Amino acid sequence: MTAGRIKWYNEKKGYGFITTDQNEDIFLHRSGITEFGHFGFQEDDPVTFDIKETHQGRQACNVKPVKSY
């Protein structure tokens, strides 16, 4: 799993980007989200995810919010 933060996510369009700790932007599509946060995804929310290679480039999958207790 890779750690990062939501750069932006548009609920209506169903996509956005995650910024990794190495300042790399990874495409996020709603199909790659395993679990949403309480209010969906907001800018700068911490997440964990896997990266898969697609014909269009790197994409986040198995995206989950980092839960704080």
Secondary structure by P-SEA (a helix, b strand, c coil): cccccccccccccccbbbbccccbbbbbccccccccccccccccccccbbbbbcccccccccccccccc
